[in-house]
Amino acid sequence: MLTPLDLKLFRDLGRMKGQIVAVSLVMACGLAMMIMTRSIILTLEGTRDAYYQSHRLADVFASLKRAPLSLADRVAATPGVAAIEARVVVDATLDLAGMTEPASAHLVSLPEDRPQTLNQVFVRQGRLPLPDERRHAVVSESFAKANRLRLGDSLVAVINGRRDTIIICGIGLSPEFVFEARPGQTLPDNKRYGVFWMNYRAVAVPYNLDGAFNDLSVDLSPGAQAGPVMAEIDRLLMDYGAQGAYTREDHNSAKRLDDELRVVHALSVAYPVVFLSVAAFMVNAVLARLVRLQREQIAQLKALGYSSWQVGRHYLNYAFVIVVLGTLIGGIVGRWMGGGLVGIYTLFFRFPELDFRMDYSALGLALVVSAGASFLGVISVVWMAVKLPPAEAMRPEPPADFKPSMLERMGLTRGSGPALRMALRNIERRPAQALFTIFGLALATGLMVLPGSMADSIDYLLTYQWNDVQRQDVVVFLAEPGSSGALHNLEELPGVQRAEPVRAVQARIRFGHHSRKLAVSGLPRDAELNRLMDARRRRIVLPEEGVVMSAQLGQILGARIGDVVQVEALEGRRTTLNVAIRGFMEDFAGVNAFMDIQALHRLMQEGDTVSGAYLTVDQSRWTEFMREVKDTPRVAVTLVKKDQLQAFRDTTGQSIGVIRRLYLVLAIVVAFGVVYNSARIALSERSRDLATLRVVGFTQREVAGVLLGELILLILAALPAGLLFGRGLATFIMETVRTETVRLPLQISLHTYTMAVVVVMAASCASFLVVGRMLRKLDMVGVLKARD
């Protein structure tokens, strides 16, 4: 049954519905972000774990040159090993109809005499190849969709120098390739790179690997430690060109997905905190205004026998209504946003099913978090209502001190009108309220900076990565490292104008207790086609001795310029060399290390060996060049810069664009809510003063100038602080989303700052129009009635 206090609560809420909705929407924005991100985390982690378990993703992986299948039995006998899968994994070139550039097929062998033990293929359509089929393959779903391939279609492939035909008998997925990209690449290019699963002999025989394997997957026994098992695997495979075993955490696909989840985890906390801070400020402002206006009612309630606890709980209920309304709206909007946003992840990650799963526990958490934020915002206001003695509350508030403001006393307002002087005096007599308003407006302004900074970062990255750093047209990698004659052959390809060699060596870099396995690349010291740049966009010239590495790699290793790191080659003679760090380069994908190519040759104790070359090509002979590349058996991988740029736009650019628009909409809601709430509070608190001005002869425009002039001054004071806060927020978010695989540079243009100001001013104008209509409807007779 409703009590009199409940009836009063509903009547007050009806009169304050505009402000209640505004505060609830701001709170809902933060809660929607929290519910959306936590639900996406639940969706991705739950889907990942179920997929890995049901299709038995291996725990340890190893690559090597060639080892007899009998050696796999010795690996299987290693303590801690539960199961192994020895296979042949190679890359082939595809000549796709209607595509000038060659595509790459990552061929993975399937056992012919038994089902797969590990990394099992999920067949979406069709079937696995039959034991006697040598040309049939299951193709990865992302590649099939990008190239509109269907069951029964055939493709032309160059397999170890011989043109052959591959017939598609199935379309599928594997937990090993949730993130499907070339090794070392951080972006998928599904149109030009795909995984093909074929029978063992279909892959092994053309590459002279029949009865052998060059790739190993291992499943660990329950409770087994990966370290000792990998050490034994490395020992067994050392003489067979092994490059070092690694765990699932370092697998390219699993690592990319884990990095993405780390980013979402960070955003699930950072962004809601800002929104809820704004909402707490707004709740405080609304209820503080309500308590000041209801001083007489508080006195009457206490005089009628209501305890201080009952009065305090009554005013807490206002905040509770806002919390419940904000949580409901946030839950509905969060579910809707999460359901739409989860589709973006299919651009990067492939699962049999990726259905959005609502994290209902996040609703309870959202209720608790929002209630906590509101409680912090209103505790001082409720305490003020509880401690207000009835006798004092029966009297109206003492008149405000309207002495000249500080600016007036300094003589800086000479010639200004009365509206400005009244606005300045009102701000000075209530400095705490003015500071709170500035704080809220600054937060709203700062939120507008973040979406723009994302767009600026993408624009900068496109210019930096594909104009300043990568100046080649194409990168060609050989199936096996070759001599200087191999470089000469690449230089003789049709249309090649410039060729710069690259030598890539798998190595492990150690510093202290930290280490990373990666490809160390050797470039000519005067390289122009793949330039190294530092954080200030200054070119780095490779030293004759020493290594230049990614700044991110330096952070991972905990090393600084001048420190000596150990570089252990994982191929060839497996030599080890101690080299000094001579510089840190600024890059935004993966971690890299570069040396002078001659120094790398000395490390490997080899001649002028090359792994490939960076090439510039005469565009008029592009088709001829690509035709020749397709027919060159030694070419294993061809990376075309314009295709990589398009892949970036189709994946990362598109996903960040969606997130940026989402943040923009939420920021606009917050900006409008804060300004409207401030204007509405100012109107409620000063309605008697404004009505008095109308009675004494002020025009409607002049009265509006008094009210809105004060808000304009506060907005102008909040904008610089808001822009500074926005830069800090953007810096924090960019640092939060920095991972080993993908990073974004912090860039904020003048256009972004300008748009943040324009949007806040536009939201202010919209709020002023709404409040202006209320001002015109002001009941001067009712307002001027004595309150005592």
Disulfide bonds with the S-S distance in Angstrom:
none
